[in-house]
């Protein structure tokens, strides 16, 4: 176990790291994701849904688990990724909704 002083030094180091834009830069490969670069929101949503961990954390966790899975003579199978077309479709629908909103139409396509 670390001492109080060692812990304090770790906190100081983490504070310094948390102020470094490079450390805070989003490393997620899912650049089309609506929450890319908004890591706090992304993690909160993943916690809420309890479906899987964010894509940026998967390599780290998989590396840790790979050796453990081998011990039980098991095989880990990757979950299917969300297709890029789905993410582009969300953007397309959002743009359509924004266009309708800008043109003064309500959701039913009628002029206000």
C-alpha positions as CSV (number, residue, x, y, z in Angstrom):
1,X,0.0,0.0,0.0
2,X,1.3,3.5,-0.8
3,X,1.9,6.0,1.9
4,X,0.0,9.3,2.3
5,X,2.9,11.2,0.8
6,X,3.0,8.8,-2.2
7,X,-0.7,9.3,-2.7
8,X,-0.4,13.0,-2.5
9,X,2.4,13.0,-5.1
10,X,0.1,10.9,-7.3
11,X,-2.7,13.4,-6.9
12,X,-0.4,16.2,-7.9
13,X,0.8,14.3,-11.0
14,X,-2.8,13.6,-12.0
15,X,-3.8,17.2,-11.6
16,X,-1.0,18.1,-13.9
17,X,-2.0,15.5,-16.4
18,X,-5.7,16.6,-16.3
19,X,-4.6,20.1,-17.4
20,X,-2.8,18.7,-20.5
21,X,-4.9,18.9,-23.6
22,X,-3.1,16.0,-25.2
23,X,-4.0,13.7,-22.3
24,X,-7.6,14.9,-22.5
25,X,-7.8,14.4,-26.2
26,X,-10.5,11.8,-27.2
27,X,-8.8,8.7,-28.6
28,X,-11.9,6.9,-29.6
29,X,-11.7,5.4,-33.1
30,X,-15.5,6.0,-33.5
31,X,-15.1,9.5,-34.9
32,X,-18.6,9.5,-36.4
33,X,-20.1,8.9,-33.0
34,X,-22.3,11.8,-31.7
35,X,-20.4,11.8,-28.4
36,X,-16.9,11.7,-29.9
37,X,-14.8,14.2,-27.9
38,X,-17.4,14.4,-25.2
39,X,-15.9,11.6,-23.1
40,X,-17.7,12.5,-19.9
41,X,-21.1,12.1,-21.5
42,X,-20.0,9.0,-23.4
43,X,-18.9,7.2,-20.3
44,X,-22.1,8.2,-18.4
45,X,-24.2,6.8,-21.2
46,X,-22.3,3.6,-21.3
47,X,-22.6,3.3,-17.5
48,X,-26.4,3.9,-17.8
49,X,-27.0,1.3,-20.6
50,X,-24.6,-1.3,-19.1
51,X,-24.2,-2.7,-22.6
52,X,-20.5,-2.4,-23.2
53,X,-17.6,-0.1,-22.5
54,X,-16.7,2.8,-24.8
55,X,-14.6,1.9,-27.8
56,X,-11.6,3.8,-26.6
57,X,-11.4,1.6,-23.5
58,X,-11.9,-1.7,-25.2
59,X,-8.3,-2.3,-26.3
60,X,-7.0,-1.6,-22.8
61,X,-9.6,-3.9,-21.2
62,X,-9.3,-6.6,-23.9
63,X,-5.5,-6.7,-23.4
64,X,-6.0,-7.2,-19.6
65,X,-8.7,-9.9,-20.2
66,X,-6.9,-11.8,-23.0
67,X,-4.6,-13.6,-20.6
68,X,-7.3,-14.3,-18.0
69,X,-9.6,-15.8,-20.7
70,X,-6.8,-18.1,-21.8
71,X,-6.5,-19.6,-18.3
72,X,-10.1,-20.8,-18.6
73,X,-9.4,-22.1,-22.1
74,X,-12.1,-19.8,-23.3
75,X,-12.4,-17.7,-26.4
76,X,-13.4,-14.0,-26.4
77,X,-15.6,-12.9,-29.2
78,X,-15.7,-9.3,-30.4
79,X,-19.1,-7.6,-30.4
80,X,-20.3,-6.4,-33.8
81,X,-19.5,-2.7,-34.3
82,X,-22.2,-0.2,-35.2
83,X,-21.9,0.4,-38.9
84,X,-20.7,3.8,-40.0
85,X,-23.8,4.1,-42.2
86,X,-26.0,4.1,-39.1
87,X,-24.0,7.0,-37.6
88,X,-24.2,8.9,-41.0
89,X,-28.0,8.2,-41.1
90,X,-28.4,9.8,-37.7
91,X,-26.6,12.9,-39.0
92,X,-28.8,12.9,-42.1
93,X,-32.0,12.7,-40.1
94,X,-30.8,15.5,-37.7
95,X,-30.1,17.7,-40.7
96,X,-33.5,17.0,-42.2
97,X,-35.1,17.9,-38.8
98,X,-33.1,21.1,-38.6
99,X,-34.1,22.0,-42.2
100,X,-37.8,21.4,-41.4
101,X,-37.4,23.5,-38.3
102,X,-35.6,26.3,-40.1
103,X,-38.3,26.4,-42.8
104,X,-41.1,26.9,-40.3
105,X,-42.7,23.5,-40.5
106,X,-43.8,21.4,-37.6
107,X,-43.3,17.6,-37.4
108,X,-46.3,17.0,-39.6
109,X,-44.9,18.9,-42.5
110,X,-47.5,21.7,-42.2
111,X,-46.7,25.4,-42.3
112,X,-47.0,27.1,-38.9
